[in-house]
Amino acid sequence: MALLCAEASHAQAPMRLRAWNIHPDGYPVTEAMKGFAAQVARATQGRYQIDVFSNATLGDQPKAVQMLKRGELDIAEFSPAPLSDAVPGIKVLNLPFLFTDSAHMFRHLDGALGQRFAANLQSAGFVVLGWYDGGGRSFYCANRALASIRDLAGASIRVQQSEVFMEMIRLLDAKPVALPFKEVLGGFQQGAIDCAENNMPSYESTGHFKVAKSVYMTNHVISPEALVVSSTLWARLSPEDRKAFSDAGAQSALLMRELWNKRVAQALESTAKQGAQFVRVKDVSPFVRRMAPLYSKYMADPTTREELLTIISK
């Protein structure tokens, strides 16, 4: 009887894990992570319960990276910017006009290049379980109509704290302003920034479209995001549990991409109905020419040259 009670007690006490992301509830990332958590629970007969903390409730992205390294978080979904601090080669994924579309990007990340990134990230403490779609990023501004590259000159533009993004803005003769993601709306309202750049679901879900109505559809960066677990947690998992986590991560990535495509279409339709005005770039060559110093810099850097050559050669 004592043994049965002990087994029942054990069955009722799953290992609880904490998962972080920066996005709100209902967002494709959050829903895909919830799907990941549910699949892990099923595959491990409930031995692992993953609590998903969305909307950066546990801290911003730089803080979350440190929390994962310290073991205060077990799972997270990050953009390439903070991961590139650990693996410099990943910086190439933020280069503007590198990929033609998401399908082009995933041909590389679901193949040899993604495997190389994953191996290097694991050595740095991040185990990649799936590549999510970060979408195509475009510019949007308040009180500034956008119809050509010249209209960005002199603007204060919010970007991630990333060397690539900040240099990209400077090459457009604009001023990069590094603000935490959650402070962008306030930055617009207080006049601290003129413009920002992001994907369209983020533009909608944050309410940025309410103050920044002019959108220049450059799709200047098409980038992934990564679902990762800490190497500390990974080391504790049995081979069977590692397979359960890996399978759930792969399925989560496919689900996220499907949800993402639907959400992009919905965001464009919704924001247009509420007054957003879209101008699509027909010729990216003026932008590409401006970015020449950035491409040259990363081609000359031995930590990024091989990755860049791999992408542009296929």
Secondary structure, DSSP 8 states (H G I E B T S, - for coil): -HHHHHHHHHHT--EEEEEE-SS-TTSHHHHHHHHHHHHHHHHTTTSEEEEEE-TTTT--HHHHHHHHHHTS-SEEEE-HHHHHHH-GGGGGGGSTT--SSHHHHHHHHTSHHHHHHHHHHHHTTEEEEEEEEEEEEEEEESS---SSGGGGTT-EEEE-S-HHHHHHHHHTT-EEEE--GGGHHHHHHTTS-SEEEE-HHHHHHTTGGGT--EEEEEEEEEEEEEEEEEHHHHHHS-HHHHHHHHHHHHHHHHHHHHHHHHHHHHHHHHHHHTT-EEEE-S--HHHHHHTHHHHHHHHH-TTTHHHHHHHHT-
